[in-house]
């Protein structure tokens, strides 16, 4: 691809890295569409930027997207390593710290009253690997209901963002009428009616008055 200038090349390259870290353009756009955002960028617009079809990846666009993603204002103008090590920006990146909760019971308490929550003994703060909402938390997977090559195993750590949008195929945290949280995969029937899928055993749980989605898994980690 031929770029109009070096600055545009760097911006497109860094945007592509950012989009990939969110799992693709569609998910990136959903992550930017936070409550209170009037006109988030569309998937088509981001794809046009990535493809170099816009005449210029201008400063206004770069600044706006960086702000929505919770990144420094000059994020897209920071050189990356594509041009050699002498172009690396080694300045520290400020990551959001999120509470690493000791149990799913505590996660339920946090979900319902995040503003009144304080860390308990043995709980700590973990750095989020990339952009996340202010109410994001991390918790350890217990049980094997989602044990699957595409799912999660006991001991895995999942980062949950209650403010992130979700779509069919996303892994979410759902709460039952008793206030208990459960990790499931969000799906839809052919009729468009939503349901939750437990991967281990392919158990289907229809979403009705007894269940509601209260967060999406934005990242997971497994100890080696």
N, C-alpha and C positions, 0 to 999 in steps of 0.2 A: 504494500500500500504506500502511495505517495502522500506525505503530509504537507500542508501549506507552510508549516514552520516547525521548529524544534519544540516550542512550547506546546503546541497542539498535539504533537506526537507523545510527549510525556503525559499530558492530561488524559489522552485516550488510553494509553497503556496503564496508567494508574486506575482509571475507571474500570478497565477490564479486570484488573486484579481485585478491585473492591467488589464488583459484581460476582466474580467467581467465589469469593469468600462467603457470599450470602447464598450460594447455591444456584445462581443464574439470574437472568434479568427479571423474570416474573416475581421471584421471591424478593429480589432487591427492591423492586417498586413497592411491593406490599409492605416491606419493612420501613420504607420511607413514609408511607401513608399513615402516620401516627395520628391519634386524636388531636384535633385542633389545627391540623395542617390543611389549609384551604385548597391549594391547588398543587398537589405533589406531581412530580414528573411522571409521564406515562411510559409504559413499556416500549411503545413505538418511538418515543423521543430518545430514550436511553439507547435503543438499538441504532438509531440514526447517528447518535454521537459516537458509538462504538465503531460503526461502519465508516465513519468519516464523511457521511453524506451531508452533514451540516457544513456550511461554508466556514464556520469557525466555532470551536469549543471555547466560547468567550469567558471572560473573567466572571461575569454575572452568573452564568450557568454553573461554572466551577464552584464559586462561593456558595451559591444556594444549595447545591447537592451536598457539598461538604457539611454545611450547617445542618441539613436534615439528617445526615448520617452521624451527627455528633462528632465530627472530625475538625481539626484545626482549619481555619479559614484558607490557609495556603496549601492545604493537603495535596491538591492536584498539581501544584507547581513545584513540589519537592522532587528533585531528581531521584530516579531509581537506579538500579544496578545494570541497566541494559547497555549503558555506554561505557562501562568499565568501573573498577573499584574507586577511582578517583572522583566519581560522581555520587557516591553513596552519601546519604544524609544520615549521620549517626546520632542525631539529636534524640533524646528520649521521647517516647510516645506515651502520652498520658492515657492509661486504660481505666475504664470504669470498674470500680470494685463492687462486687455483689456478695450478699450474704450466702455462705455455704451452710445450709441448715442441717441439723442433726437427724431429722426424721421427717416423714411425710405428714405426720401430725403437726409438726412445727410449720411445715410448708402451707398447710391448710390455714393455720392461724395467721401466717404472713400474708397469704392471698386475701383474706377477709379484712385485715386491719394493718396494711403495710406502714401507715403513718405512725402507728402506735407500737411498732415492733422494735424490740431491742435484742441483741445477740445474747444467747444463753451461754452458760459455761460449756466450753468445749467447741463452740461454734466460732467461725472465723470468716474473714473476707477473702474472696478469690478474685483475681483479675479476669474480666471477661476477655475472650480472645479477639473480639471485634465489637462493632457497634451493638448496643442493646438499650432497651428502655430503662427508665429510672427504677422500675419495680422488679427488675429481673433478679432471680435468685438461682442458686444451684442446690441440688440435692442428690443423694446417692440412690440408685435404683435398688429396690428390695423385691424379692420374689422373682418368679420366672414367667409371668403372664405375657411379657413382651420378648421372651427369649427366642431369637430368630436371627439368621445372618443379616437381615436388614433392620433388625430391631436393637434391643438392649438386653444385657445380662446383669445379674446381680453384681453390684460393686461398681458398675459404670456410673459416671457423674454426668448429669444432664443439667443444662442451663435453660431455665424457663422464663419466657418474657410474657407476662400477662397482657401487655398492650400490643403485642405483635398480631397482625392479621393471620388468618389461616385459610387453607383451601384443601380440597380433597387430596389425600395422599400425605398430608402433613401429620406429624406426631404431636399430640396435644396432651394437656392435663385436663381431666374432666372431674367435676365435683358432683357427688350424689346428694340426695336430699338430707343425708345425715352429716354432710360437711366433710366427707372423706374424699381425698384426692386419688386419682388413678391415672396411670400413663396408658394412653391408647392411640390408635391411628384413626384420624378423621376420614370418613368416606361418605359417599352418597349413593343411594339406590338409583336405578335407572329412572325412577319417578322424580328424582331430585331430593327425596327425603334423606336427611343426614342420619348417619349412624356411626358408632364407634366399633373399631375392630381390635380384638385381643389377638395378637399374632400367634401366640402359643395355643394351638387348637382352633384357630380361626373362628373364635366366638364372636358373634355379632350382637351388639347392644344398641337398640334403637334409642335415639335421643328423644326424651319426652320430658314431662314435668319433673322427673326424678333425677335428671342429669343436665348439666350445662358445661360448656367448654370455658375454661378460665385461664388459658395460657398455651403458648406453643413452644415446643422444643426448638431452640435456635442453635444449640451446639451440644455435643456429647464427647466425653473423653473416657478412655479405658486404660487402667493401670496395667503396665506390662511387667 
